[in-house]
């Protein structure tokens, strides 16, 4: 009671100051504990995020895939592009969550080391990138088809060496349904492929026969890997 009276009339006594100091110390300790718990929780959440790689991240389909993965909140995404600083990749950097969970890496499908570096430490890889001819090729086998096959092989080899758990090869219905000899009524499955000779002749899609082969050959060669 004496302490309360003294405090009320403005007299500061040693006991009052001691009580206040102890209270302030406890408050700071509690705040520090809460802050530490918050940091630990944030670090735990970051550690729990799975790293995944998307090849050809700047493309139309891959860009939507990157957006979807970021929206899930529990993925850290590595996207391979030709030049991370190119303005055409600005839309990726503007995606929600990109600042904290998206890393753009310069990689070339024909450069094994660049692919191996991109997939290292990832739990999953989405292989979306594939050479697409911008016009008529004078040597399609060498300029388009071979790079598509070699690039896919590099991705699969790098994933195998890095012990990546899951690899998704993004394809198209064009790799499956262009086969006039397919039995009517038979269900399309993993053994269904477009007719290679038909695609080579360009009779299915005259503007882009090479694109169809790009979809078929790498996936057909490595579908059993």
N, CA, C and O of each residue as an XYZ file, in Angstrom:
900
protein
N       0.833     -1.203      0.000
C       0.000      0.000      0.000
C       0.864      1.248      0.000
O       0.560      2.219     -0.693
N       1.933      1.226      0.769
C       2.848      2.369      0.836
C       3.465      2.626     -0.527
O       3.608      3.774     -0.948
N       3.833      1.542     -1.222
C       4.422      1.660     -2.551
C       3.424      2.242     -3.536
O       3.781      3.088     -4.357
N       2.172      1.795     -3.460
C       1.140      2.309     -4.357
C       0.925      3.798     -4.131
O       0.792      4.558     -5.091
N       0.889      4.228     -2.857
C       0.677      5.641     -2.518
C       1.825      6.484     -3.020
O       1.616      7.557     -3.586
N       3.034      6.006     -2.815
C       4.211      6.747     -3.245
C       4.229      6.900     -4.756
O       4.605      7.947     -5.281
N       3.828      5.867     -5.434
C       3.805      5.914     -6.886
C       2.754      6.894     -7.374
O       2.956      7.587     -8.370
N       1.640      6.949     -6.677
C       0.535      7.807     -7.095
C       0.909      9.277     -6.971
O       0.482     10.091     -7.791
N       1.694      9.629     -5.967
C       2.049     11.043     -5.761
C       3.337     11.403     -6.501
O       3.839     12.521     -6.381
N       3.867     10.447     -7.264
C       4.999     10.784     -8.122
C       6.352     10.511     -7.529
O       7.358     10.927     -8.103
N       6.426      9.822     -6.394
C       7.719      9.517     -5.777
C       8.226      8.190     -6.334
O       7.543      7.171     -6.226
N       9.418      8.194     -6.930
C      10.005      6.968     -7.459
C      10.896      6.348     -6.394
O      11.862      6.967     -5.948
N      10.579      5.152     -5.997
C      11.400      4.468     -5.003
C      12.183      3.351     -5.687
O      11.770      2.898     -6.754
N      13.298      2.888     -5.116
C      14.118      1.827     -5.718
C      13.323      0.564     -6.007
O      13.548     -0.082     -7.031
N      12.398      0.199     -5.127
C      11.629     -1.019     -5.313
C      10.756     -0.918     -6.558
O      10.615     -1.883     -7.310
N      10.165      0.272     -6.770
C       9.308      0.468     -7.937
C      10.099      0.331     -9.233
O       9.649     -0.307    -10.184
N      11.316      0.955     -9.257
C      12.147      0.874    -10.457
C      12.557     -0.569    -10.736
O      12.618     -0.998    -11.889
N      12.839     -1.314     -9.662
C      13.251     -2.711     -9.814
C      12.127     -3.549    -10.398
O      12.356     -4.395    -11.263
N      10.907     -3.310     -9.921
C       9.752     -4.042    -10.432
C       9.535     -3.739    -11.910
O       9.242     -4.639    -12.698
N       9.682     -2.466    -12.285
C       9.492     -2.075    -13.676
C      10.550     -2.705    -14.580
O      10.253     -3.162    -15.684
N      11.803     -2.719    -14.084
C      12.877     -3.298    -14.891
C      12.646     -4.784    -15.133
O      12.856     -5.287    -16.236
N      12.205     -5.484    -14.074
C      11.947     -6.911    -14.230
C      10.807     -7.155    -15.219
O      10.852     -8.088    -16.020
N       9.781     -6.296    -15.147
C       8.655     -6.435    -16.070
C       9.072     -6.194    -17.514
O       8.654     -6.915    -18.420
N       9.913     -5.159    -17.722
C      10.382     -4.850    -19.074
C      11.252     -5.970    -19.620
O      11.179     -6.309    -20.800
N      12.081     -6.543    -18.743
C      12.956     -7.646    -19.166
C      12.134     -8.846    -19.603
O      12.421     -9.467    -20.626
N      11.098     -9.172    -18.814
C      10.227    -10.297    -19.162
C       9.504    -10.043    -20.482
O       9.338    -10.956    -21.292
N       9.069     -8.785    -20.697
C       8.362     -8.442    -21.924
C       9.272     -8.616    -23.131
O       8.877     -9.185    -24.149
N      10.535     -8.100    -22.997
C      11.484     -8.242    -24.105
C      11.790     -9.708    -24.376
O      11.922    -10.116    -25.529
N      11.901    -10.492    -23.322
C      12.184    -11.919    -23.480
C      11.039    -12.620    -24.207
O      11.259    -13.470    -25.070
N       9.802    -12.243    -23.837
C       8.635    -12.845    -24.484
C       8.573    -12.471    -25.957
O       8.272    -13.301    -26.815
N       8.869    -11.183    -26.236
C       8.864    -10.736    -27.625
C       9.943    -11.446    -28.429
O       9.727    -11.831    -29.578
N      11.114    -11.615    -27.807
C      12.208    -12.321    -28.476
C      11.852    -13.762    -28.764
O      12.197    -14.300    -29.816
N      11.156    -14.389    -27.817
C      10.740    -15.785    -28.010
C       9.765    -15.905    -29.168
O       9.870    -16.809    -29.997
N       8.800    -14.964    -29.214
C       7.826    -14.983    -30.310
C       8.499    -14.738    -31.658
O       8.181    -15.394    -32.650
N       9.442    -13.777    -31.683
C      10.145    -13.481    -32.930
C      10.975    -14.674    -33.380
O      11.018    -15.010    -34.563
N      11.634    -15.310    -32.410
C      12.440    -16.489    -32.735
C      11.587    -17.614    -33.265
O      11.969    -18.308    -34.207
N      10.414    -17.796    -32.649
C       9.502    -18.845    -33.113
C       9.016    -18.550    -34.524
O       8.867    -19.454    -35.346
N       8.768    -17.251    -34.797
C       8.324    -16.862    -36.136
C       9.390    -17.131    -37.179
O       9.100    -17.613    -38.274
N      10.656    -16.806    -36.820
C      11.755    -17.061    -37.755
C      11.929    -18.549    -38.006
O      12.142    -18.977    -39.140
N      11.836    -19.342    -36.930
C      11.974    -20.791    -37.075
C      10.865    -21.361    -37.954
O      11.098    -22.240    -38.784
N       9.643    -20.838    -37.753
C       8.511    -21.309    -38.550
C       8.711    -20.974    -40.017
O       8.428    -21.789    -40.895
N       9.215    -19.735    -40.283
C       9.461    -19.314    -41.652
C      10.551    -20.156    -42.302
O      10.441    -20.546    -43.464
N      11.617    -20.436    -41.527
C      12.714    -21.250    -42.041
C      12.256    -22.681    -42.304
O      12.663    -23.305    -43.284
N      11.404    -23.190    -41.416
C      10.891    -24.553    -41.588
C      10.024    -24.648    -42.837
O      10.081    -25.633    -43.573
N       9.212    -23.599    -43.068
C       8.351    -23.591    -44.255
C       9.186    -23.550    -45.527
O       8.877    -24.225    -46.509
N      10.267    -22.736    -45.498
C      11.147    -22.647    -46.662
C      11.841    -23.976    -46.920
O      11.993    -24.403    -48.064
N      12.265    -24.631    -45.825
C      12.951    -25.918    -45.963
C      12.009    -27.000    -46.475
O      12.435    -27.935    -47.153
N      10.719    -26.867    -46.145
C       9.740    -27.882    -46.550
C       9.341    -27.753    -48.015
O       8.787    -28.692    -48.586
N       9.617    -26.596    -48.636
C       9.254    -26.411    -50.033
C      10.076    -27.334    -50.930
O      11.274    -27.523    -50.718
N       9.426    -27.891    -51.911
C      10.107    -28.769    -52.855
C      10.594    -27.954    -54.051
O       9.878    -27.093    -54.564
N      11.801    -28.234    -54.479
C      12.347    -27.560    -55.657
C      11.998    -28.357    -56.909
O      12.207    -29.569    -56.967
N      11.467    -27.662    -57.903
C      11.157    -28.295    -59.185
C      11.737    -27.440    -60.303
O      11.902    -26.230    -60.150
N      12.040    -28.073    -61.417
C      12.612    -27.365    -62.563
C      11.658    -27.448    -63.747
O      11.062    -28.493    -64.009
N      11.523    -26.337    -64.453
C      10.709    -26.289    -65.673
C      11.614    -25.854    -66.815
O      12.100    -24.723    -66.820
N      11.848    -26.739    -67.788
C      12.683    -26.355    -68.928
C      11.864    -25.541    -69.920
O      10.671    -25.776    -70.109
N      12.535    -24.576    -70.551
C      11.830    -23.723    -71.513
C      10.770    -22.877    -70.849
O       9.676    -22.706    -71.388
N      11.091    -22.338    -69.666
C      10.090    -21.648    -68.839
C       9.458    -20.441    -69.514
O       8.352    -20.047    -69.145
N      10.127    -19.846    -70.492
C       9.590    -18.650    -71.131
C       8.525    -18.924    -72.175
O       7.881    -17.991    -72.654
N       8.324    -20.183    -72.538
C       7.322    -20.524    -73.545
C       5.901    -20.401    -73.022
O       5.684    -20.226    -71.823
N       4.935    -20.494    -73.926
C       3.530    -20.287    -73.552
C       3.050    -21.317    -72.530
O       2.566    -20.952    -71.458
N       3.184    -22.593    -72.859
C       2.715    -23.646    -71.955
C       3.513    -23.631    -70.654
O       2.944    -23.730    -69.567
N       4.839    -23.507    -70.773
C       5.693    -23.529    -69.583
C       5.418    -22.344    -68.662
O       5.497    -22.485    -67.441
N       5.100    -21.189    -69.220
C       4.806    -20.007    -68.396
C       3.581    -20.242    -67.520
O       3.567    -19.866    -66.348
N       2.561    -20.861    -68.088
C       1.364    -21.183    -67.306
C       1.678    -22.234    -66.245
O       1.123    -22.203    -65.147
N       2.559    -23.150    -66.577
C       2.961    -24.169    -65.609
C       3.707    -23.536    -64.441
O       3.461    -23.881    -63.285
N       4.616    -22.613    -64.739
C       5.348    -21.901    -63.682
C       4.373    -21.146    -62.784
O       4.498    -21.173    -61.559
N       3.406    -20.475    -63.395
C       2.406    -19.736    -62.621
C       1.634    -20.663    -61.691
O       1.399    -20.328    -60.530
N       1.238    -21.830    -62.200
C       0.489    -22.793    -61.392
C       1.332    -23.294    -60.218
O       0.847    -23.368    -59.089
N       2.576    -23.633    -60.483
C       3.450    -24.148    -59.424
C       3.669    -23.105    -58.333
O       3.655    -23.430    -57.146
N       3.873    -21.852    -58.737
C       4.063    -20.785    -57.749
C       2.802    -20.563    -56.925
O       2.881    -20.270    -55.732
N       1.645    -20.700    -57.555
C       0.380    -20.463    -56.854
C       0.131    -21.487    -55.759
O      -0.627    -21.223    -54.826
N       0.759    -22.652    -55.862
C       0.585    -23.686    -54.843
C       1.255    -23.308    -53.533
O       0.842    -23.771    -52.470
N       2.278    -22.476    -53.596
C       2.923    -21.989    -52.378
C       3.985    -22.883    -51.792
O       4.813    -22.408    -51.014
N       3.998    -24.155    -52.130
C       4.986    -25.043    -51.522
C       6.015    -25.546    -52.525
O       6.632    -26.591    -52.316
N       6.202    -24.798    -53.624
C       7.237    -25.145    -54.593
C       8.187    -23.970    -54.804
O       7.755    -22.824    -54.927
N       9.477    -24.266    -54.845
C      10.469    -23.321    -55.326
C      10.786    -23.738    -56.757
O      11.178    -24.878    -57.007
N      10.615    -22.815    -57.688
C      10.694    -23.162    -59.109
C      11.984    -22.640    -59.739
O      12.351    -21.476    -59.579
N      12.653    -23.527    -60.454
C      13.790    -23.134    -61.287
C      13.344    -23.222    -62.740
O      12.930    -24.281    -63.212
N      13.433    -22.113    -63.433
C      13.024    -22.103    -64.835
C      14.220    -21.899    -65.740
O      14.987    -20.956    -65.548
N      14.394    -22.774    -66.732
C      15.500    -22.593    -67.665
C      15.038    -21.773    -68.860
O      13.981    -22.027    -69.437
N      15.850    -20.784    -69.219
C      15.591    -19.925    -70.377
C      16.933    -19.675    -71.068
O      17.987    -19.996    -70.519
N      16.889    -19.109    -72.254
C      18.152    -18.809    -72.938
C      18.888    -17.671    -72.235
O      20.094    -17.750    -71.998
N      18.148    -16.616    -71.904
C      18.760    -15.441    -71.285
C      17.833    -14.907    -70.194
O      16.807    -14.302    -70.507
N      18.174    -15.117    -68.913
C      17.306    -14.648    -67.820
C      17.066    -13.143    -67.838
O      16.046    -12.672    -67.336
N      18.005    -12.382    -68.416
C      17.865    -10.932    -68.425
C      17.062    -10.385    -69.586
O      16.819     -9.181    -69.660
N      16.649    -11.248    -70.487
C      15.886    -10.812    -71.654
C      14.510    -10.299    -71.237
O      13.839    -10.898    -70.397
N      14.102     -9.185    -71.834
C      12.824     -8.560    -71.478
C      11.628     -9.470    -71.734
O      10.581     -9.302    -71.109
N      11.767    -10.426    -72.640
C      10.630    -11.302    -72.942
C      10.326    -12.264    -71.797
O       9.296    -12.938    -71.805
N      11.224    -12.328    -70.809
C      10.970    -13.159    -69.628
C      10.442    -12.349    -68.446
O      10.303    -12.867    -67.338
N      10.149    -11.071    -68.695
C       9.678    -10.193    -67.620
C       8.358    -10.675    -67.031
O       8.096    -10.474    -65.845
N       7.526    -11.310    -67.854
C       6.223    -11.772    -67.354
C       6.389    -12.838    -66.270
O       5.539    -12.966    -65.389
N       7.480    -13.601    -66.333
C       7.722    -14.621    -65.306
C       8.092    -13.965    -63.978
O       7.626    -14.382    -62.917
N       8.928    -12.943    -64.049
C       9.368    -12.255    -62.834
C       8.227    -11.489    -62.177
O       8.282    -11.184    -60.986
N       7.192    -11.180    -62.958
C       6.050    -10.429    -62.426
C       5.000    -11.332    -61.787
O       4.041    -10.832    -61.200
N       5.158    -12.641    -61.886
C       4.183    -13.568    -61.309
C       4.182    -13.485    -59.790
O       5.212    -13.223    -59.169
N       3.017    -13.710    -59.203
C       2.911    -13.690    -57.745
C       3.776    -14.796    -57.134
O       3.672    -15.964    -57.509
N       4.621    -14.405    -56.196
C       5.504    -15.367    -55.537
C       6.841    -15.540    -56.225
O       7.725    -16.218    -55.703
N       7.002    -14.926    -57.410
C       8.240    -15.100    -58.173
C       9.448    -14.515    -57.449
O      10.550    -15.058    -57.526
N       9.237    -13.411    -56.749
C      10.354    -12.767    -56.061
C      11.026    -13.654    -55.041
O      12.240    -13.579    -54.847
N      10.237    -14.501    -54.381
C      10.780    -15.356    -53.325
C      11.039    -16.782    -53.795
O      11.903    -17.466    -53.247
N      10.291    -17.241    -54.816
C      10.335    -18.680    -55.112
C      10.582    -19.029    -56.576
O      10.339    -20.164    -56.986
N      11.058    -18.077    -57.367
C      11.370    -18.376    -58.770
C      12.799    -17.962    -59.085
O      13.213    -16.839    -58.797
N      13.538    -18.877    -59.676
C      14.908    -18.603    -60.113
C      15.013    -18.950    -61.594
O      14.759    -20.085    -61.997
N      15.392    -17.961    -62.399
C      15.581    -18.192    -63.826
C      17.051    -18.481    -64.099
O      17.932    -17.731    -63.677
N      17.306    -19.581    -64.810
C      18.672    -20.006    -65.091
C      18.903    -20.079    -66.592
O      18.021    -20.487    -67.348
N      20.090    -19.681    -67.011
C      20.454    -19.806    -68.412
C      20.877    -21.244    -68.684
O      21.800    -21.755    -68.050
N      20.205    -21.891    -69.623
C      20.519    -23.288    -69.927
C      20.251    -23.576    -71.397
O      19.391    -22.959    -72.024
N      21.001    -24.517    -71.923
C      20.871    -24.954    -73.312
C      20.692    -26.463    -73.298
O      21.492    -27.175    -72.690
N      19.660    -26.959    -73.958
C      19.394    -28.396    -73.961
C      20.576    -29.205    -74.489
O      20.743    -30.368    -74.120
N      21.390    -28.604    -75.342
C      22.532    -29.314    -75.908
C      23.790    -29.169    -75.055
O      24.828    -29.753    -75.366
N      23.693    -28.393    -73.987
C      24.816    -28.236    -73.051
C      24.486    -29.013    -71.784
O      23.751    -28.533    -70.922
N      25.033    -30.209    -71.683
C      24.672    -31.098    -70.572
C      24.948    -30.462    -69.215
O      24.125    -30.570    -68.306
N      26.078    -29.810    -69.067
C      26.446    -29.233    -67.769
C      25.432    -28.194    -67.304
O      25.118    -28.117    -66.116
N      24.920    -27.397    -68.236
C      23.942    -26.369    -67.858
C      22.633    -27.009    -67.404
O      21.980    -26.507    -66.490
N      22.249    -28.113    -68.037
C      21.035    -28.828    -67.635
C      21.245    -29.513    -66.291
O      20.368    -29.477    -65.428
N      22.411    -30.140    -66.114
C      22.715    -30.823    -64.852
C      22.694    -29.847    -63.689
O      22.218    -30.183    -62.605
N      23.208    -28.639    -63.906
C      23.206    -27.616    -62.859
C      21.788    -27.180    -62.519
O      21.482    -26.916    -61.356
N      20.921    -27.102    -63.523
C      19.544    -26.641    -63.311
C      18.713    -27.642    -62.517
O      17.879    -27.240    -61.705
N      18.926    -28.932    -62.736
C      18.079    -29.947    -62.085
C      18.660    -30.447    -60.764
O      17.983    -31.165    -60.028
N      19.899    -30.080    -60.456
C      20.539    -30.555    -59.224
C      19.736    -30.134    -57.997
O      19.420    -28.955    -57.837
N      19.408    -31.078    -57.143
C      18.670    -30.782    -55.923
C      17.165    -30.708    -56.092
O      16.449    -30.462    -55.121
N      16.669    -30.915    -57.302
C      15.221    -30.851    -57.552
C      14.561    -32.204    -57.295
O      15.153    -33.257    -57.531
N      13.337    -32.151    -56.814
C      12.565    -33.381    -56.624
C      11.793    -33.753    -57.878
O      11.467    -34.921    -58.093
N      11.503    -32.761    -58.700
C      10.759    -33.023    -59.925
C      11.213    -32.113    -61.048
O      11.665    -30.993    -60.809
N      11.090    -32.599    -62.275
C      11.464    -31.814    -63.454
C      10.355    -31.932    -64.499
O       9.902    -33.032    -64.818
N       9.928    -30.792    -65.024
C       8.960    -30.747    -66.122
C       9.730    -30.373    -67.390
O      10.190    -29.240    -67.532
N       9.863    -31.324    -68.302
C      10.600    -31.058    -69.538
C       9.627    -30.554    -70.595
O       8.894    -31.331    -71.208
N       9.633    -29.243    -70.796
C       8.709    -28.605    -71.735
C       9.437    -28.111    -72.984
O       8.853    -28.073    -74.067
N      10.697    -27.735    -72.841
C      11.455    -27.145    -73.951
C      11.650    -28.128    -75.097
O      11.858    -29.323    -74.886
N      11.579    -27.596    -76.319
C      11.841    -28.399    -77.517
C      12.092    -27.450    -78.684
O      11.423    -26.423    -78.801
N      13.047    -27.780    -79.546
C      13.303    -26.910    -80.705
C      12.071    -26.820    -81.600
O      11.447    -27.830    -81.923
N      11.738    -25.616    -81.988
C      10.609    -25.408    -82.907
C      11.121    -24.614    -84.105
O      11.606    -23.496    -83.932
N      11.027    -25.158    -85.303
C      11.545    -24.450    -86.483
C      10.751    -23.186    -86.765
O       9.521    -23.184    -86.716
N      11.470    -22.110    -87.060
C      10.800    -20.847    -87.367
C      10.438    -20.757    -88.845
O       9.651    -19.899    -89.247
N      11.004    -21.630    -89.635
C      10.713    -21.652    -91.065
C      11.168    -22.975    -91.653
O      11.409    -23.934    -90.921
N      11.284    -23.027    -92.952
C      11.709    -24.266    -93.604
C      13.186    -24.523    -93.313
O      14.023    -23.631    -93.455
N      13.491    -25.747    -92.905
C      14.865    -26.127    -92.593
C      15.488    -26.834    -93.786
O      14.840    -27.647    -94.445
N      16.764    -26.517    -94.063
C      17.460    -27.161    -95.177
C      17.962    -28.551    -94.799
O      18.176    -29.402    -95.662
N      18.146    -28.768    -93.503
C      18.608    -30.077    -93.023
C      17.853    -30.419    -91.742
O      18.415    -30.316    -90.652
N      16.602    -30.820    -91.856
C      15.752    -31.019    -90.675
C      16.275    -32.060    -89.692
O      16.153    -31.885    -88.480
N      16.855    -33.138    -90.205
C      17.353    -34.178    -89.303
C      18.418    -33.623    -88.367
O      18.418    -33.912    -87.171
N      19.321    -32.826    -88.919
C      20.446    -32.312    -88.135
C      20.084    -31.057    -87.356
O      20.539    -30.875    -86.227
N      19.271    -30.190    -87.947
C      18.999    -28.893    -87.350
C      17.858    -28.912    -86.337
O      17.816    -28.077    -85.433
N      16.940    -29.852    -86.482
C      15.749    -29.839    -85.626
C      15.562    -31.145    -84.853
O      15.474    -31.137    -83.625
N      15.503    -32.250    -85.566
C      15.160    -33.522    -84.923
C      16.266    -34.008    -83.987
O      15.991    -34.386    -82.848
N      17.515    -33.999    -84.460
C      18.634    -34.455    -83.623
C      18.764    -33.638    -82.335
O      18.952    -34.224    -81.269
N      18.669    -32.291    -82.396
C      18.733    -31.525    -81.147
C      17.595    -31.852    -80.183
O      17.784    -31.838    -78.967
N      16.404    -32.147    -80.730
C      15.270    -32.487    -79.861
C      15.534    -33.788    -79.117
O      15.257    -33.899    -77.923
N      16.075    -34.775    -79.836
C      16.373    -36.068    -79.217
C      17.531    -35.939    -78.235
O      17.455    -36.436    -77.111
N      18.604    -35.270    -78.657
C      19.777    -35.101    -77.793
C      19.432    -34.291    -76.551
O      19.874    -34.617    -75.449
N      18.643    -33.238    -76.729
C      18.248    -32.414    -75.586
C      17.446    -33.197    -74.571
O      17.650    -33.053    -73.366
N      16.533    -34.027    -75.054
C      15.730    -34.854    -74.152
C      16.607    -35.864    -73.424
O      16.431    -36.102    -72.229
N      17.551    -36.453    -74.147
C      18.473    -37.398    -73.524
C      19.306    -36.718    -72.440
O      19.545    -37.300    -71.382
N      19.747    -35.489    -72.700
C      20.518    -34.743    -71.698
C      19.700    -34.499    -70.434
O      20.207    -34.634    -69.320
N      18.431    -34.139    -70.615
C      17.560    -33.894    -69.461
C      17.377    -35.170    -68.647
O      17.496    -35.149    -67.421
N      17.090    -36.275    -69.319
C      16.864    -37.538    -68.611
C      18.134    -38.029    -67.916
O      18.082    -38.521    -66.789
N      19.263    -37.893    -68.591
C      20.528    -38.313    -67.985
C      20.845    -37.468    -66.755
O      21.251    -37.996    -65.720
N      20.658    -36.154    -66.873
C      20.924    -35.258    -65.745
C      20.010    -35.576    -64.569
O      20.442    -35.552    -63.416
N      18.746    -35.874    -64.861
C      17.792    -36.219    -63.798
C      18.177    -37.536    -63.132
O      18.056    -37.682    -61.915
N      18.635    -38.480    -63.924
C      19.067    -39.774    -63.373
C      20.272    -39.584    -62.457
O      20.312    -40.134    -61.356
N      21.245    -38.815    -62.907
C      22.453    -38.588    -62.108
C      22.139    -37.822    -60.826
O      22.766    -38.051    -59.791
N      21.160    -36.909    -60.896
C      20.803    -36.095    -59.729
C      19.780    -36.781    -58.830
O      19.377    -36.236    -57.803
N      19.361    -37.993    -59.231
C      18.374    -38.758    -58.457
C      17.056    -37.997    -58.294
O      16.448    -38.005    -57.224
N      16.631    -37.345    -59.365
C      15.338    -36.658    -59.372
C      14.230    -37.706    -59.292
O      14.259    -38.703    -60.013
N      13.256    -37.479    -58.414
C      12.220    -38.483    -58.170
C      11.202    -38.601    -59.298
O      10.757    -39.703    -59.619
N      10.830    -37.475    -59.903
C       9.792    -37.500    -60.936
C      10.203    -36.624    -62.120
O      10.705    -35.514    -61.942
N       9.982    -37.140    -63.325
C      10.218    -36.369    -64.546
C       8.947    -36.417    -65.391
O       8.439    -37.496    -65.696
N       8.442    -35.256    -65.761
C       7.249    -35.167    -66.605
C       7.669    -34.610    -67.962
O       8.199    -33.502    -68.049
N       7.432    -35.378    -69.011
C       7.718    -34.913    -70.368
C       6.425    -34.389    -70.984
O       5.516    -35.158    -71.298
N       6.356    -33.099    -71.150
C       5.146    -32.478    -71.687
C       5.071    -32.747    -73.191
O       6.045    -32.547    -73.917
N       3.920    -33.197    -73.641
C       3.763    -33.556    -75.049
C       2.513    -32.902    -75.620
O       2.055    -31.875    -75.120
N       1.971    -33.499    -76.658
C       0.797    -32.958    -77.342
C       0.003    -34.099    -77.957
O       0.545    -35.171    -78.230
N      -1.258    -33.865    -78.168
C      -2.089    -34.872    -78.830
C      -1.579    -35.152    -80.245
O      -1.864    -36.201    -80.823
N      -0.813    -34.188    -80.800
C      -0.266    -34.374    -82.142
C       0.708    -35.540    -82.206
O       0.950    -36.086    -83.283
N       1.273    -35.930    -81.059
C       2.213    -37.054    -81.026
C       1.489    -38.392    -81.061
O       2.125    -39.441    -81.164
N       0.165    -38.358    -80.976
C      -0.592    -39.604    -80.815
C      -1.557    -39.897    -81.964
O      -1.572    -41.007    -82.495
N      -2.359    -38.908    -82.345
C      -3.549    -39.245    -83.136
C      -3.343    -39.266    -84.649
O      -4.247    -39.674    -85.379
N      -2.173    -38.835    -85.139
C      -1.970    -38.803    -86.591
C      -1.538    -40.172    -87.118
O      -0.401    -40.353    -87.552
N      -2.447    -41.115    -87.074
C      -2.161    -42.467    -87.546
C      -3.411    -43.032    -88.226
O      -4.317    -43.514    -87.547
N      -3.465    -42.976    -89.555
C      -4.663    -43.434    -90.272
C      -4.896    -44.937    -90.151
O      -5.994    -45.422    -90.427
N      -3.867    -45.675    -89.739
C      -3.993    -47.133    -89.632
C      -4.378    -47.599    -88.229
O      -4.435    -48.797    -87.953
N      -4.641    -46.631    -87.348
C      -5.000    -47.031    -85.985
C      -6.379    -47.693    -85.992
O      -7.324    -47.139    -86.553
N      -6.504    -48.873    -85.374
C      -7.787    -49.599    -85.389
C      -8.929    -48.773    -84.806
O      -8.795    -48.174    -83.739
N     -10.030    -48.750    -85.506
C     -11.197    -47.998    -85.053
C     -11.726    -48.573    -83.743
O     -11.919    -49.781    -83.607
N     -11.955    -47.686    -82.790
C     -12.493    -48.110    -81.505
C     -11.435    -48.498    -80.488
O     -11.756    -48.690    -79.315
N     -10.174    -48.617    -80.908
C      -9.115    -48.981    -79.970
C      -8.708    -47.767    -79.151
O      -8.530    -46.674    -79.688
N      -8.562    -47.966    -77.860
C      -8.223    -46.869    -76.948
C      -6.771    -46.445    -77.154
O      -5.884    -47.290    -77.281
N      -6.533    -45.137    -77.186
C      -5.166    -44.623    -77.264
C      -4.511    -44.765    -75.892
O      -5.119    -44.441    -74.872
N      -3.272    -45.247    -75.872
C      -2.553    -45.398    -74.610
C      -1.091    -45.004    -74.804
O      -0.753    -44.341    -75.785
N      -0.209    -45.411    -73.864
C       1.198    -45.007    -73.944
C       1.936    -45.632    -75.124
O       3.056    -45.229    -75.436
N       1.324    -46.604    -75.775
C       1.934    -47.226    -76.951
C       1.382    -46.663    -78.258
O       1.695    -47.165    -79.338
N       0.565    -45.624    -78.156
C      -0.039    -45.017    -79.346
C       0.858    -43.886    -79.854
O       1.242    -43.000    -79.091
N       1.188    -43.926    -81.145
C       2.040    -42.892    -81.722
C       1.537    -42.517    -83.106
O       0.979    -43.341    -83.831
N       1.747    -41.252    -83.455
C       1.444    -40.818    -84.818
C       2.381    -41.531    -85.789
O       3.486    -41.932    -85.424
N       1.922    -41.682    -87.029
C       2.720    -42.359    -88.042
C       3.912    -41.484    -88.442
O       3.745    -40.387    -88.973
N       5.117    -41.995    -88.174
C       6.332    -41.212    -88.406
C       6.524    -40.857    -89.877
O       6.853    -39.716    -90.203
N       6.323    -41.823    -90.761
C       6.509    -41.571    -92.195
C       5.524    -40.529    -92.703
O       5.867    -39.686    -93.532
N       4.306    -40.594    -92.200
C       3.284    -39.633    -92.605
C       3.685    -38.220    -92.186
O       3.505    -37.262    -92.938
N       4.226    -38.107    -90.987
C       4.651    -36.797    -90.486
C       5.859    -36.276    -91.256
O       5.970    -35.078    -91.514
N       6.764    -37.184    -91.622
C       7.944    -36.767    -92.379
C       7.551    -36.196    -93.746
O       8.183    -35.265    -94.246
N       6.518    -36.756    -94.329
C       6.068    -36.274    -95.636
C       5.313    -34.959    -95.520
O       5.075    -34.281    -96.520
N       4.939    -34.603    -94.301
C       4.228    -33.346    -94.105
C       2.797    -33.384    -94.553
O       2.200    -32.338    -94.809
N       2.222    -34.585    -94.655
C       0.861    -34.711    -95.168
C      -0.195    -34.432    -94.106
O      -1.364    -34.216    -94.428
N       0.217    -34.437    -92.846
C      -0.748    -34.181    -91.779
C      -0.832    -32.699    -91.483
O      -1.919    -32.129    -91.388
N       0.327    -32.087    -91.339
C       0.381    -30.663    -91.010
C       1.488    -30.028    -91.839
O       2.623    -29.907    -91.379
N       1.158    -29.626    -93.051
C       2.178    -29.162    -93.984
C       3.032    -28.011    -93.452
O       4.229    -27.989    -93.741
N       2.496    -27.061    -92.699
C       3.360    -25.990    -92.211
C       4.354    -26.456    -91.147
O       5.418    -25.856    -90.997
N       4.024    -27.515    -90.410
C       4.871    -27.879    -89.280
C       5.102    -29.384    -89.157
O       4.905    -29.932    -88.072
N       5.506    -30.064    -90.209
C       5.759    -31.503    -90.077
C       6.885    -31.803    -89.110
O       6.844    -32.810    -88.404
N       7.905    -30.930    -89.068
C       9.039    -31.148    -88.171
C       8.618    -31.033    -86.719
O       9.130    -31.742    -85.853
N       7.677    -30.129    -86.461
C       7.201    -29.974    -85.085
C       6.556    -31.267    -84.602
O       6.725    -31.646    -83.443
N       5.827    -31.941    -85.468
C       5.202    -33.209    -85.086
C       6.261    -34.261    -84.782
O       6.125    -35.029    -83.830
N       7.314    -34.293    -85.589
C       8.393    -35.251    -85.340
C       9.114    -34.926    -84.037
O       9.550    -35.828    -83.322
N       9.238    -33.645    -83.732
C       9.851    -33.240    -82.461
C       9.068    -33.793    -81.283
O       9.646    -34.160    -80.260
N       7.766    -33.851    -81.431
C       6.921    -34.364    -80.356
C       7.003    -35.883    -80.266
O       6.967    -36.454    -79.176
N       7.113    -36.524    -81.416
C       7.051    -37.987    -81.447
C       8.372    -38.650    -81.071
O       8.417    -39.471    -80.155
N       9.449    -38.294    -81.777
C      10.693    -39.055    -81.677
C      11.320    -39.069    -80.284
O      11.624    -40.151    -79.781
N      11.529    -37.910    -79.630
C      12.144    -37.973    -78.303
C      11.309    -38.780    -77.318
O      11.862    -39.537    -76.520
N      10.002    -38.633    -77.359
C       9.142    -39.314    -76.398
C       9.039    -40.807    -76.702
O       8.952    -41.635    -75.794
N       9.052    -41.135    -77.985
C       8.969    -42.548    -78.358
C      10.264    -43.283    -77.998
O      10.231    -44.426    -77.544
N      11.398    -42.616    -78.204
C      12.690    -43.240    -77.924
C      12.908    -43.471    -76.437
O      13.511    -44.466    -76.034
N      12.407    -42.538    -75.619
C      12.712    -42.603    -74.194
C      11.495    -42.876    -73.321
O      11.556    -42.697    -72.104
N      10.398    -43.303    -73.922
C       9.177    -43.523    -73.141
C       9.316    -44.660    -72.154
O       8.575    -44.714    -71.173
N      10.241    -45.565    -72.386
C      10.417    -46.711    -71.481
C      11.504    -46.494    -70.455
O      11.761    -47.372    -69.632
N      12.168    -45.307    -70.488
C      13.266    -45.047    -69.546
C      12.722    -44.874    -68.145
O      13.488    -44.647    -67.209
